[in-house]
Amino acid sequence: MRHPSGQFRYIDPPFQFNSPEIAAYPVEVTGFHLLSSLRQRLGWNSLAGKRLLDFGCGVRFARTIHNLDIDIGSYTGIDVNAQAIAWLANNADDPRFRFEHFDMRNEMYNAGGETVEDRNVLQRRGFSEFDAACMFSVITHQAPADAQTIFALLYETVRARGQLYFTAFTDDGVDQYREGDPALPCILSTYHPEYLRQLVSSAGWNVEEIYPKTNMQQTAFVCRK
Ligand SMILES: C[S@@+](CC[C@H](N)C(=O)[O-])C[C@H]1O[C@@H](n2cnc3c(N)ncnc32)[C@H](O)[C@@H]1O
């Protein structure tokens, strides 16, 4: 990011959350590609002025927005990984950024975390009025009850007519939901697209578009409040 002093400051978070095929590319390349795809699919001309909430943020978009000096209204990242969140909060010092740890239980990423039942818990922590919430490779690692909880949490964080963008492993041949490897729960949580549509709709969202998988992202759902 360009500092007022004119100095360029590069951040290089020491975390890697992406699959080997994706991590083969420089982080800013996949980050820029996915942010552009999100922008286009949400119907935005630009990210300028937009308030984006990234649930299960990892470090990729913070790094991309910071190092490429992308014009965005604000970027808020939430994750169960306390170390990554602390690193970003300490190193990506940009007034447009906010990073918060969220201790929700997930079989793969946070087995000792808490069971979340209250759909307003994020809103009460001050996460509200976002133009959109997004999740890249997060529902890909959630059992149905947790996916449904997350969809409800995010519904409460966006403004009226706000949007939701998320990617998921989908397979028409799956009966509702299946784990790719039962020995490693949530490593490959795969859904029948209609079942996933039901889950997201039951949280209040209207599914407006479903985009097929590309070489850079899984099946993507665009929803509106
Ligand atoms: C495959 S990584 C993707 C990271 C990032 N979205 C990206 O595309 O680079 C999945 C991320 O989701 C986070 N995560 C999984 N379950 C979560 C939950 N219930 N709440 C918040 N974060 C979660 C993990 O800690 C991890 O950072």
The ligand as an SDF file (V2000), in Angstrom:
LIG
                    3D

 27 29  0  0  0  0  0  0  0  0999 V2000
   -9.4970  -22.9760    2.3410 C   0  0  0  0  0  0  0  0  0  0  0  0
   -9.2850  -21.6120    3.4210 S   0  0  0  0  0  0  0  0  0  0  0  0
   -9.7640  -20.2550    2.3620 C   0  0  0  0  0  0  0  0  0  0  0  0
   -9.2390  -18.9280    2.8540 C   0  0  0  0  0  0  0  0  0  0  0  0
   -9.6440  -17.7140    2.0030 C   0  0  0  0  0  0  0  0  0  0  0  0
  -11.0830  -17.5550    1.9460 N   0  0  0  0  0  0  0  0  0  0  0  0
   -9.0640  -17.8170    0.6130 C   0  0  0  0  0  0  0  0  0  0  0  0
   -9.8160  -18.0500   -0.3470 O   0  0  0  0  0  0  0  0  0  0  0  0
   -7.8510  -17.6880    0.4740 O   0  0  0  0  0  0  0  0  0  0  0  0
  -10.7010  -21.7380    4.5210 C   0  0  0  0  0  0  0  0  0  0  0  0
  -10.6810  -20.6890    5.6150 C   0  0  0  0  0  0  0  0  0  0  0  0
  -11.9240  -20.7060    6.3160 O   0  0  0  0  0  0  0  0  0  0  0  0
  -11.6740  -20.5640    7.7010 C   0  0  0  0  0  0  0  0  0  0  0  0
  -12.8620  -21.1000    8.3930 N   0  0  0  0  0  0  0  0  0  0  0  0
  -13.3620  -22.3530    8.3190 C   0  0  0  0  0  0  0  0  0  0  0  0
  -14.4760  -22.4660    9.0520 N   0  0  0  0  0  0  0  0  0  0  0  0
  -14.7050  -21.2440    9.5990 C   0  0  0  0  0  0  0  0  0  0  0  0
  -15.7230  -20.7130   10.4490 C   0  0  0  0  0  0  0  0  0  0  0  0
  -16.7230  -21.4620   10.8970 N   0  0  0  0  0  0  0  0  0  0  0  0
  -15.6500  -19.4190   10.8030 N   0  0  0  0  0  0  0  0  0  0  0  0
  -14.6410  -18.6280   10.3420 C   0  0  0  0  0  0  0  0  0  0  0  0
  -13.6370  -19.0810    9.5480 N   0  0  0  0  0  0  0  0  0  0  0  0
  -13.6740  -20.3720    9.1740 C   0  0  0  0  0  0  0  0  0  0  0  0
  -10.3710  -21.3050    7.9190 C   0  0  0  0  0  0  0  0  0  0  0  0
   -9.6910  -20.9580    9.0950 O   0  0  0  0  0  0  0  0  0  0  0  0
   -9.5890  -20.9080    6.6590 C   0  0  0  0  0  0  0  0  0  0  0  0
   -8.8790  -19.7180    6.8240 O   0  0  0  0  0  0  0  0  0  0  0  0
  1  2  1  0
  2  3  1  0
  2 10  1  0
  3  4  1  0
  4  5  1  0
  5  6  1  0
  5  7  1  0
  7  8  2  0
  7  9  1  0
 10 11  1  0
 11 12  1  0
 11 26  1  0
 12 13  1  0
 13 14  1  0
 13 24  1  0
 14 15  1  0
 14 23  1  0
 15 16  2  0
 16 17  1  0
 17 18  1  0
 17 23  2  0
 18 19  1  0
 18 20  2  0
 20 21  1  0
 21 22  2  0
 22 23  1  0
 24 25  1  0
 24 26  1  0
 26 27  1  0
M  CHG  2   2   1   9  -1
M  END
$$$$
